Amino acid sequence: MSVILYGLAATIVTMMAVGFYVAKKVNGDSINYIVAGRGLILPLAAATLMAQSLDSNATLGNTDLAAGFGFWAGAALPVGLALCLFLTGLFFAKPMNRLNLTTLPDFYRRKYGRTAEIVASIIMSVAYAFLLAGNLVAGGYLFQIFVGTSFQLGVFIIAGLVLAYTVAGGLFSVAYTDVLQAGVAFIGSIALIVYVTTNYGITIPSGMGPTNLGQLTDPSQGAYINLATIVALGLGDIVAIDFMERVFAADSPETAQKACFIGAAGTLVIGVPFSVVALSANPILASLGVEAGNQAVLYTLLQNAVPPWLAALVLAGIVAASFSTSDGAILGTSAVIARNIGNIRVDEESTASPAAAADGGVDEGFFGSESDKLLTVTRLMSVPITLLGVFLAIRVSATGMLLVLAFDIMLAGAFVPLVMGLYWSDIATTPAALGSMIAGSATRLVIFVMVPTTYAYENTLLYIPNDIFTAAFDGLPTFIAAAVGLVAFLVIAFVTKDDYPIYSVEKQSNPNIVAGGEED
């Protein structure tokens, strides 16, 4: 345990040190803080995109699901996330990087107007509260098991540490610590599968292996849930606020695209081995006379079946992953609330000081420097966002379910208006976007409270008992809500396309322009 504790301590100290060291790059400028000055080179952009997808939800959630329900139940997480990066590289990275956006809701503002911007921001903020919570859950259990704190205290500790350097350095701190996280996760993942294969062999229980495609075709084997997971992550993550922040931060459209493809490959290389190891976890633990109980199966395996140095390495990757996505979630959500809901803007094209806010105000910032107003408010909003994540983490202690639910909400409410706005712009009207966002996300949330399980986890957050929806319905809400959003968009678009003006995001060079050509 001392080796594990020293390893965890070294990882946390290193990440904090890196995060605070690069914070000086912010220099009081919100654009530096939110999108790293739009200057991330390929290694940084690729590492931060890969780290964003390989969070602790996708490692602990992956292994728990694979061990309990089969390979595809767990592998659906990294496969879905890799699919998202691949599709983004093909269709979205270049055009979205060219738009010179600061946050993802800026797209909805330019294309559909101020109201659509606010609605999209609310949908994304709610979804990201769940995503943040899932990462804090993993960190809380890690501290409980390996450090000896209570679960609740562990959640507060990891939330406080992440909040500290995120407030300091924004996306610069996120990107540079992500390089460390991606490297540690890669080495730990490969080392773990090599050790397990060499010392125990890979034991695949009957009907649970990667060749059992019934897990993707037979509803009785969880096909609805597994396919819904891949779809929710593969498409829903495209409209993730912290994910697109990284795309915007790349130094060129070509860098953004290449980073997505590299990130997709890395996500599979790191994530799939966890699914394979998880298949053998229960047989290995049984041979050692150990039961996982209610504890995460990967944690039990690391405690009992591998040497301390390897456990320390893998756990370092998990805690780094928890830091990585938590900081991105805090930063992205805080920026959306300050910029897109609070409507605090900076003149990004001004030749004056970068710390000059659009309204002419300059606030005394943190760490002895002047900060523009957007930067100051974004930093302040990080605190309530973190506290909300802590509340949800303690209330719903399920990693994989929180990850997929977050992207489920965004798939239902925000994906269709983005795709239509980019690729079918001539019918993409404001009423169509608003109708799609409201109908899709509302459908997903209503069904959520009506179904007793979500991705095979008991719904302990808010469930209304009823005789209509049973656990057999689990997985289908992903497709139903997304279909509702698509149908709503198309119907309203064809009804309103002749009565409402169509705005082009490409023709609006001023970042502060709203759809319709009026400047705030």
Secondary structure, 3 states (H helix, E strand, C coil): CHHHHHHHHHHHHHHHHHHHHHHHHCCCCHHHHHHHHHCECHHHHHHHHHHHHCCCHHHHHHHHHHHHHCHHHHHHHHHHHHHHHHHHHHHHHHHHHHCCCCCCHHHHHHHHCHHHHHHHHHHHHHHHHHHHHHHHHHHHHHHHHHHCCCHHHHHHHHHHHHHHHHHHHHHHHHHHHHHHHHHHHHHHHHHHHHHHHHHCCCCCCCCCCCCCCHHHHCHHHCHHHHHHHHHHHHHHHHHCHHHHHHHHHECCHHHHHHHHHHHHHHHHHHHHHHHHHHHHHHHHHHHCCCCCCCCCHHHHHHHHCCCHHHHHHHHHHHHHHHHHHHHHHHHHHHHHHHHHHCCCCECCCCCCCCCCECCCCEEECHHHCEEEHHHHHHHHHHHHHHHHHHHHHHHCCCHHHHHHHHHHHHHHHHHHHHHHHHHCHHHCCHHHHHHHHHHHHHHHHHHHHHCCEECCEECCCCCCCCCCCCHHHCCHHHHHHHHHHHHHHHHHHHHHCCCCCCCCCCCCCCCCECCCCCEC
